[in-house]
């Protein structure tokens, strides 16, 4: 049988491992956030980003999230096709 001190030490170890896992998850989340949306540099903080943010803020209430999301998916697919074709033609 295990003694009380062994159980207490095991409980303390499991608690420390859980804390470590939480810290690692927090670091991984912040790393992922920086990869997906890097911090804005001062030279890139201007015009186009503000214009896009304004258009998104204005269009979502006008058209609805679902309809505007569908439009963005179609537009991004179309732009991907345009980029692929122009890359293929430049070879």
PyMOL commands that set and color helices and strands:
alter all, ss='L'
color gray80, all
select helices_A, chain A and resi 4-36+42-44+47-63+65-89
alter helices_A, ss='H'
color red, helices_A
deselect
rebuild
show_as cartoon
